[in-house]
């Protein structure tokens, strides 16, 4: 192939990367620009940059638009659900891998079948269960639902990692007098911490943006999570586009910061169990 074609390929590749960056990052940059402008400015000049940014809108949204309460609700629910789902998922994955029993495959199939069903098919039954247990319209009930829905994915990821831990480590621990729980806490969990941490981050990102279960299971304004609060804010303030964009940025920033700091750790954790 002539050498003259090499720069052309590089240019095309660069244009492709730039196009992908614009497609994926463009909406975020657009929302960020809108969050620093007032609604009259947006309506008068919709495509202008925030030459005079209004940073005070974030304080106004946090205090007057009740986003502070929504942020706190999301934090409590998501952190509690992530901790429980990760811990229970790690214990279940370790048990399925290290302690085979009759019906192991059937139990694994039942657990992982939760990943095959779309949330829309489960929402009615979850609503009836939460209502009968008197957990409807409560943050505790939402935490339980989040844990139940995220357990299959957590077990699926961690099981493949725990399966690659050498059995000799567990045999040596038994010879040293370790019990089953001690083996999990002192050997399996520390060794599997990269995968556990990655799973926790994935669960956090998914649950932080979760909307369907929250909109069905929560009705009180004081118990709404951030995605739910933004929807109701849009319904009650359809003209205040700038304040809605500010609320979206408040929702996006925690996930963006987490991914910025721990993206490399997530990639390492996802590939840690791929090679023995």
PyMOL commands that set and color helices and strands:
alter all, ss='L'
color gray80, all
select helices_A, chain A and resi 4-35+39-44+56-63+67-98+104-115+119-132+139-162+167-175+180-191+193-208+212-217+221-223+226-236+241-271
alter helices_A, ss='H'
color red, helices_A
deselect
rebuild
show_as cartoon
